[in-house]
């Protein structure tokens, strides 16, 4: 009996209206141009019962309910970059690191596929680095009240969409 986090997202191509439902420790971020620079415009919350125990949908009695999902409505504009990722990305690569990488890649005219490749590589390298400060290591240090360093080996799923 398995369970899984869920992140669903649709964008109306005519109006740019994004609707999303997120449950668990997967999620998405939206980066867009503001004052001539790429900035993070939005990020979903990681929904967890406690650190390391995310909400998950499943068929057993301890599963989260669909009603527990966080619903989001947001307008995206041409040039925005939508990054969806599993906890393998979000636990290992910070928003600031993504912003630097996406800014560089966008200035080089990189395709969404190239952006995915770069983010997956960053997440994988961070996941196996025992000395790196990651979003996961910061969270573990706070939760367990101890000094924790390194990435978190986990599944890494990344999708990138460029709004046109």
Buried (B, 14 or more C-beta within 10 A) or exposed (E): EEBEBBBEBEBEEEEBEBEBBBBBBBBBBBBBBEEEEBEBBBBBEBBBEEEBEBBBBEEEEEBBEEEEBBEBEBEBEEEBBBBBBBBBBBBBBBBEBBBEBBBEBBEEEBEBEEBBBBBBBBBBEBBEBEEBBBBBBBBBBEEEEEEBBBBBEBEBBBBBBBBE
